[in-house]
Amino acid sequence: MTKSLEQADGVAATVDGAVAIVELRRAPNNFFDLAMIRRIADLYETLAADTAARAIVLCADGKHFCAGADFSGDGAGGGPGDLYREALRIFAAELPVVAAVQGAAIGGGLGLACSADFRVAAPKARFAANFAQLGFHHGFALSATLPAIVGQQHSLDLLYSGRRIDGAEAARIGLADRLSGDDDVRDVAMDMARAIASSAPLAVRSIRRTMRASLVEAVRLAVEREAAEQVKLQQTADWREGVRASMERRTPAFRGE
């Protein structure tokens, strides 16, 4: 039996048997704001409490999984602290999550992908922690999640350089748990979620709470520092140059100011 939940703030959800599908619907880039992150957190809590879902597939409509925060208006739709308080709810949710990453997972979009237990990607997928290329401090708890997933050295490489890697390299360093074909990312993610959902649901929730207990606390501490550093760096000329260069699709000229 399939059940649909009301779409709001660019996010829709359906429950197909024991697997819920939470889909970003701001194609093609699925930029997020505060309202979208709050909606994802609300859905995760609703799915755990009020449906038969035992696992979640986090996916996106359009060309890209998530190209990061929406900087076209007032940044992320609130200050970093407001955004990360909602993001913390995503990390603390009850149900296991498999992210199906097509196209790009960039900046905060990478952070959102790393909030999941697993990531499935195609070779053509692109991952980047491009914050330093914007003159900015990284966020969305990547201080806690990225080293846990790929190790300290790969994390430093990605964070310092801001370089993009494809799905194959992501799989090689452990950022992607499964490498799918270009057209079956969601199908592979669904297969993973169904395998999880076939286990005893109370046991899975209990195991997940144990395995992620230290992560949730690490995320809480990480986002406090990340938010403070982001607010500080948003006052710099390098930040203004980085955002301007990104919008103008050119190489930024940073001056350390």
C-alpha positions as MATLAB code, in Angstrom:
seq = 'MTKSLEQADGVAATVDGAVAIVELRRAPNNFFDLAMIRRIADLYETLAADTAARAIVLCADGKHFCAGADFSGDGAGGGPGDLYREALRIFAAELPVVAAVQGAAIGGGLGLACSADFRVAAPKARFAANFAQLGFHHGFALSATLPAIVGQQHSLDLLYSGRRIDGAEAARIGLADRLSGDDDVRDVAMDMARAIASSAPLAVRSIRRTMRASLVEAVRLAVEREAAEQVKLQQTADWREGVRASMERRTPAFRGE';
ca = [
       0.000    0.000    0.000;
       1.325    3.430   -0.970;
       0.613    6.471    1.175;
       1.475   10.055    0.232;
       2.192   12.845    2.693;
       1.431   16.473    1.908;
       4.117   18.232   -0.137;
       5.439   21.418    1.445;
       8.536   23.621    1.281;
       9.916   21.744   -1.706;
       9.775   18.269   -0.154;
       7.343   15.386   -0.744;
       7.092   11.977    0.871;
       5.434    8.673    0.083;
       5.418    5.376    1.949;
       5.677    2.261   -0.197;
       5.275   -0.721    2.100;
       8.057   -0.530    4.679;
      10.150    2.042    2.773;
       9.475    5.781    2.746;
      10.685    8.015   -0.070;
      11.516   11.594    0.875;
      12.080   13.590   -2.302;
      13.458   17.094   -2.784;
      11.382   18.898   -5.406;
      13.122   22.124   -6.299;
      14.506   20.990   -9.624;
      16.924   21.272  -11.228;
      19.365   22.163   -8.435;
      17.322   21.567   -5.265;
      18.920   24.409   -3.347;
      17.798   24.271    0.280;
      16.717   26.898    2.760;
      15.662   26.790    6.405;
      12.099   25.791    5.530;
      13.228   22.826    3.430;
      15.564   21.479    6.114;
      12.825   21.894    8.743;
      10.394   20.040    6.475;
      12.801   17.118    6.015;
      13.232   16.888    9.787;
       9.454   17.037   10.306;
       8.914   14.272    7.761;
      11.569   12.040    9.309;
       9.858   12.353   12.696;
       6.375   11.800   11.252;
       7.494    8.755    9.287;
       9.046    7.196   12.372;
       6.011    7.855   14.584;
       2.943    7.584   12.372;
       3.628    5.237    9.441;
       4.695    1.668    8.726;
       8.028    2.843    7.321;
      11.138    1.059    8.584;
      13.690    2.841    6.366;
      13.881    6.010    4.271;
      15.281    6.752    0.827;
      16.317   10.413    0.552;
      16.353   11.421   -3.110;
      15.692   14.352   -5.410;
      13.768   15.271   -8.517;
      15.720   17.034  -11.247;
      19.286   17.111  -12.475;
      21.034   17.318   -9.088;
      20.598   15.812   -5.646;
      21.304   19.123   -3.910;
      23.602   21.955   -4.973;
      23.714   23.459   -1.490;
      22.145   26.434    0.244;
      20.165   29.099   -1.569;
      22.296   32.261   -1.499;
      20.081   34.172   -3.921;
      18.055   35.853   -1.184;
      18.882   35.869    2.530;
      21.321   32.986    2.465;
      19.876   29.775    3.844;
      16.538   31.363    4.810;
      17.803   32.106    8.327;
      21.115   32.296   10.131;
      23.425   29.278   10.241;
      22.440   28.632   13.848;
      18.741   28.429   12.923;
      19.467   26.126   10.015;
      21.702   23.782   11.982;
      19.225   23.439   14.837;
      16.846   21.924   12.309;
      19.622   19.864   10.723;
      20.407   18.336   14.120;
      16.888   16.887   14.148;
      17.674   15.100   10.879;
      20.719   13.438   12.425;
      18.758   12.432   15.532;
      15.830   10.871   13.631;
      14.824    7.269   14.337;
      14.792    5.600   10.917;
      17.813    4.525    8.820;
      18.304    6.625    5.681;
      19.806    5.759    2.292;
      20.608    8.770    0.098;
      20.279    8.333   -3.673;
      22.680   10.883   -5.133;
      22.279   11.806   -8.782;
      24.109   14.724  -10.330;
      25.723   16.990   -7.768;
      25.867   16.998   -3.970;
      27.670   20.267   -3.321;
      28.449   22.198   -0.133;
      25.517   21.886    2.216;
      24.075   19.352   -0.211;
      27.056   17.139    0.554;
      26.351   17.708    4.235;
      22.760   16.594    3.718;
      23.918   13.466    1.877;
      26.316   12.713    4.744;
      23.470   12.890    7.250;
      22.245    9.599    5.788;
      23.498    6.195    6.898;
      24.421    5.245    3.327;
      24.950    6.927   -0.023;
      24.351    5.441   -3.485;
      25.834    7.259   -6.471;
      26.406    6.825  -10.182;
      29.827    7.355  -11.787;
      28.613   10.703  -13.163;
      27.659   12.019   -9.712;
      29.711   14.931   -8.360;
      30.582   15.600   -4.749;
      32.276   18.745   -3.454;
      32.811   20.492   -0.134;
      33.335   23.759   -1.996;
      33.122   26.090    0.991;
      36.738   27.315    0.864;
      36.217   28.188   -2.804;
      33.471   30.532   -1.584;
      35.640   32.066    1.128;
      33.541   30.280    3.696;
      33.801   27.763    6.527;
      32.251   24.376    5.877;
      28.973   23.524    7.579;
      26.077   21.087    7.944;
      28.146   19.069   10.440;
      30.759   18.001    7.890;
      33.350   18.521   10.652;
      31.833   15.447   12.316;
      30.488   13.367    9.452;
      33.135   13.597    6.747;
      36.094   12.264    8.823;
      33.869    9.476   10.134;
      32.986    8.464    6.581;
      36.205    8.957    4.579;
      38.902    9.551    7.200;
      40.803   12.635    8.270;
      43.175   12.949    5.299;
      40.526   12.616    2.593;
      38.420   15.105    4.567;
      41.223   17.655    4.679;
      41.842   17.217    0.955;
      38.190   17.840    0.098;
      37.701   20.697    2.564;
      40.930   22.607    1.868;
      40.785   22.331   -1.924;
      37.032   22.378   -2.471;
      37.635   20.097   -5.438;
      34.936   18.002   -7.047;
      35.128   14.232   -7.213;
      33.011   11.890   -9.298;
      31.040    8.878   -8.130;
      33.862    6.450   -8.828;
      36.309    8.337   -6.618;
      33.603    8.785   -3.999;
      33.164    5.014   -3.918;
      36.923    4.471   -3.733;
      37.332    6.658   -0.648;
      34.119    5.445    0.999;
      31.941    8.492    0.472;
      29.597    6.408   -1.699;
      28.646    3.002   -0.295;
      27.292    1.674   -3.589;
      28.203    2.653   -7.143;
      25.165    2.198   -9.368;
      24.524    2.626  -13.053;
      23.701    6.123  -14.261;
      19.989    5.362  -14.545;
      19.331    3.183  -11.504;
      20.597    5.181   -8.536;
      17.196    5.258   -6.894;
      16.524    1.583   -7.607;
      19.762    0.555   -5.884;
      18.959    2.816   -2.942;
      15.505    1.258   -2.695;
      17.030   -2.224   -2.679;
      19.312   -1.218    0.200;
      16.385    0.294    2.109;
      14.240   -2.816    1.578;
      17.041   -5.016    2.894;
      17.197   -2.860    6.035;
      13.407   -2.895    6.334;
      13.382   -6.705    6.275;
      15.156   -6.794    9.647;
      13.353   -6.516   12.986;
      12.349   -2.833   13.194;
      12.775   -2.408   16.945;
      16.213   -3.977   16.752;
      17.270   -1.738   13.857;
      16.146    1.399   15.683;
      17.932    0.286   18.825;
      21.135   -0.510   16.937;
      20.980    2.817   15.116;
      20.570    4.755   18.350;
      23.616    3.000   19.770;
      25.749    3.409   16.655;
      24.847    7.082   16.130;
      24.752    8.265   19.744;
      28.268    9.672   19.651;
      27.686   11.066   16.143;
      24.657   13.077   17.206;
      26.617   14.623   20.061;
      29.562   15.298   17.736;
      27.178   16.947   15.261;
      25.755   19.135   18.017;
      29.212   20.419   18.935;
      30.353   20.696   15.305;
      27.475   22.853   14.114;
      27.953   25.281   17.002;
      31.502   25.991   15.857;
      30.650   25.853   12.158;
      27.846   28.391   12.586;
      30.077   30.778   14.536;
      32.855   30.554   11.946;
      30.437   31.014    9.073;
      28.964   34.162   10.631;
      32.499   35.505   11.139;
      33.625   34.792    7.583;
      30.445   36.244    6.079;
      31.823   39.645    7.071;
      34.929   39.274    4.889;
      35.716   40.530    1.420;
      36.792   37.017    0.430;
      33.284   35.720    1.135;
      31.709   38.419   -1.019;
      34.203   37.684   -3.777;
      33.657   33.955   -3.556;
      29.883   34.204   -3.884;
      30.171   36.794   -6.682;
      32.654   34.632   -8.598;
      30.438   31.580   -8.223;
      27.421   33.423   -9.619;
      29.544   34.835  -12.450;
      31.085   31.408  -13.118;
      34.686   32.581  -12.873;
      37.733   31.845  -10.746;
      37.664   33.874   -7.520;
      40.465   36.306   -6.723;
      40.909   35.943   -2.976;
      42.996   38.513   -1.077;
      42.837   37.193    2.472;
      40.663   40.069    3.619;
];
